[in-house]
Amino acid sequence: MPPMVTLFASLSALTYGSADFYGGLASRKSSATAVVAWSQGVGLLTALLAAPLMGTSFVEASDIFWGIAAGLVGASGVGILYRGLATGLASVVSPMAALTGAVLPVFFGLITGERPNLLTWCGISLALPAIILLSAEKEEKKDHVLQSLKMGFLSGIGFSGFFILIAQSGDNSGLWSLVAARAATVPLFLIITLLRRHPLFLTRGSSIHAVLAGALDMAANIFYLLATRTGFLVTAVVITALYPAPTVFLQRMVLQEKLSKSRVYGLILAIAGAAMIGIGG
């Protein structure tokens, strides 16, 4: 049986990837910012329903602070990512954001004293390039590369900030840091949607997908938080960062999209890397 950190982190990657898939489907028919606003609201409701089930024994003000900080920093990463995808090269922005979002927490874990074993490091060395291969998209244009790298890097800083900050909440605080995170971001995205004068209501075809995206995204956050409380941050964040794998799988199975060679190689490396991390513990 794999260590609990590996199990929770793998479930986090699975649900993050599924959330991205359904969020992408919803954004095809409705405004992306409106989809995020509604999915964030569903995520808040999911967290509120799940929080009492965790048997919270004690919540400090600092746990709420870490949650709010994580939510705002993560939201900035999402905003920069959307901006980068709209104005830059998706084939550069997306992999750079995913890689930065994984690498910076690894450095943070090392600085704070985490020391995974050799087999775990071998798995990480396979997982990091897998993130790039899974996130890469075929792109004909070659201009704006530097700007796209910058946007991807800044977005990744936001994602890594969320991973690091939310993990600072106390083990006995349950899910209330996640509730605080969503309570901060829901009004933020609603305001952004209104300021951009995008339609606030979703079309009938995209509403169910937005709901699924929101619920799955919060489930992923919960699994990630549980992973950080049962093992190393380094292990939790690298396995979680393999979330493009289930997205790619769902695109292939549901939408019948062809897999590029790079994504096939990415899937192979992701499976091998996750297995080695799991065995290494």
Residue pairs with C-beta under 8 A, 6 or more apart in sequence:
2 10
2 278
2 279
3 230
3 231
3 278
3 281
4 226
4 227
4 230
4 231
5 227
5 228
5 230
5 231
5 232
5 235
5 236
5 281
6 231
6 235
6 239
6 274
6 277
6 278
6 281
8 223
8 224
8 226
8 227
8 230
8 236
9 223
9 224
9 227
9 231
9 235
9 236
9 237
9 238
9 239
9 240
10 239
10 274
10 278
11 220
11 223
12 220
12 221
12 223
12 224
12 227
12 236
12 239
12 240
12 243
13 220
13 239
13 240
13 241
13 242
13 243
13 245
13 246
13 274
14 220
14 243
14 246
15 216
15 217
15 219
15 220
15 223
16 216
16 217
16 220
16 224
16 240
16 243
16 246
17 243
17 244
17 245
17 246
17 247
17 248
17 249
17 250
18 212
18 216
18 246
18 247
18 250
19 39
19 212
19 213
19 214
19 216
19 217
19 219
19 220
20 213
20 243
20 244
20 247
21 246
21 247
21 250
21 251
21 254
22 209
22 210
22 212
22 213
22 216
23 35
23 36
23 39
23 209
23 210
23 213
23 217
24 247
25 206
25 209
26 35
26 39
26 202
26 206
26 207
26 209
26 210
26 213
27 35
27 206
28 206
29 202
29 203
29 205
29 206
30 199
30 202
30 203
30 206
30 210
31 193
31 196
31 198
31 199
32 82
33 82
33 189
33 192
33 193
33 196
33 198
34 193
34 198
34 199
34 200
34 201
34 202
35 202
35 206
35 210
35 213
36 78
36 189
37 186
37 189
37 190
37 192
37 193
37 200
38 202
38 207
38 210
38 211
38 214
39 210
39 211
39 213
39 214
39 217
40 182
40 185
40 186
40 189
40 214
41 186
41 214
42 210
42 211
42 213
42 214
42 215
42 218
43 182
43 214
43 215
43 217
43 218
43 221
44 179
44 182
44 183
44 186
44 218
46 214
46 215
46 218
46 219
47 175
47 178
47 179
47 182
47 218
47 221
47 222
48 179
50 175
50 218
50 222
51 174
51 175
51 176
51 178
51 179
54 174
54 175
55 174
56 172
56 173
56 174
56 175
56 176
57 172
58 170
58 172
58 173
59 170
59 172
59 173
59 174
59 176
60 170
60 173
62 169
62 170
63 169
63 170
63 173
63 176
63 177
63 180
64 176
64 177
64 180
65 180
66 165
66 166
66 168
66 169
66 177
66 180
67 166
67 169
67 176
67 177
67 178
67 179
67 180
67 181
67 184
68 180
68 181
68 183
68 184
69 161
69 165
70 161
70 162
70 165
70 166
70 177
70 181
71 162
71 180
71 181
71 182
71 183
71 184
71 185
72 184
72 185
72 188
73 158
73 161
73 162
73 165
74 158
74 159
74 161
74 162
74 181
74 185
75 158
75 184
75 185
75 188
75 189
76 158
77 97
77 101
77 154
77 155
77 156
77 157
77 158
77 159
77 161
77 162
78 155
78 158
79 158
79 192
80 151
80 154
80 155
80 158
81 93
81 94
81 97
81 151
81 152
81 155
81 158
83 151
84 93
84 97
84 148
84 151
84 152
84 155
85 93
85 94
87 144
87 147
87 151
88 144
88 147
88 148
88 151
88 152
89 139
89 141
89 144
89 145
89 148
90 137
90 139
91 136
91 137
91 138
91 139
92 139
92 145
92 148
92 149
92 152
93 148
93 151
93 152
93 155
94 135
94 136
94 137
94 152
95 131
95 132
95 135
95 136
95 152
96 148
96 149
96 151
96 152
96 153
96 155
96 156
97 135
97 152
97 153
97 155
97 156
97 159
98 131
98 132
98 134
98 135
98 156
98 159
98 241
98 244
99 128
99 131
99 132
99 135
99 156
100 152
100 153
100 155
100 156
100 157
100 159
100 160
101 155
101 156
101 158
101 159
101 160
101 163
101 241
102 127
102 128
102 131
102 160
102 237
102 238
102 241
103 128
103 156
103 160
104 156
104 157
104 160
104 164
105 160
105 163
105 164
105 233
105 234
105 237
106 124
106 234
106 237
106 238
108 160
108 164
108 233
109 232
109 233
109 234
109 237
110 234
112 233
114 232
114 233
114 234
116 124
116 232
116 234
116 235
116 280
117 280
117 281
118 280
119 276
119 277
119 279
119 280
120 234
120 235
120 276
120 277
120 280
120 281
121 280
122 276
122 280
123 238
123 272
123 273
123 274
123 275
123 276
123 277
123 278
123 279
123 280
124 234
124 238
124 273
124 277
125 273
126 269
126 270
126 272
126 273
126 276
127 238
127 239
127 241
127 242
127 269
127 270
127 273
127 274
127 277
128 238
129 266
129 269
130 242
130 245
130 266
130 267
130 269
130 270
130 273
131 241
131 242
131 244
131 266
131 270
132 266
133 262
133 263
133 265
133 266
133 269
134 242
134 244
134 245
134 247
134 248
134 263
134 266
134 267
134 270
135 244
136 260
136 262
136 263
136 266
138 260
160 237
162 181
163 224
163 233
163 237
163 240
164 233
166 177
166 178
166 181
166 221
166 224
166 225
166 228
167 225
167 228
167 233
167 236
169 176
169 177
169 225
171 229
175 222
175 225
177 225
178 218
178 221
178 222
178 225
181 221
182 218
190 200
193 200
194 200
202 210
220 240
220 243
224 236
224 237
224 240
227 235
227 236
227 239
227 240
228 236
228 237
231 281
235 277
235 281
238 273
238 277
239 274
239 277
242 270
242 273
242 274
244 266
245 266
245 267
245 270
245 271
248 259
248 263
248 266
248 267
249 267
251 257
252 258
252 259
259 267
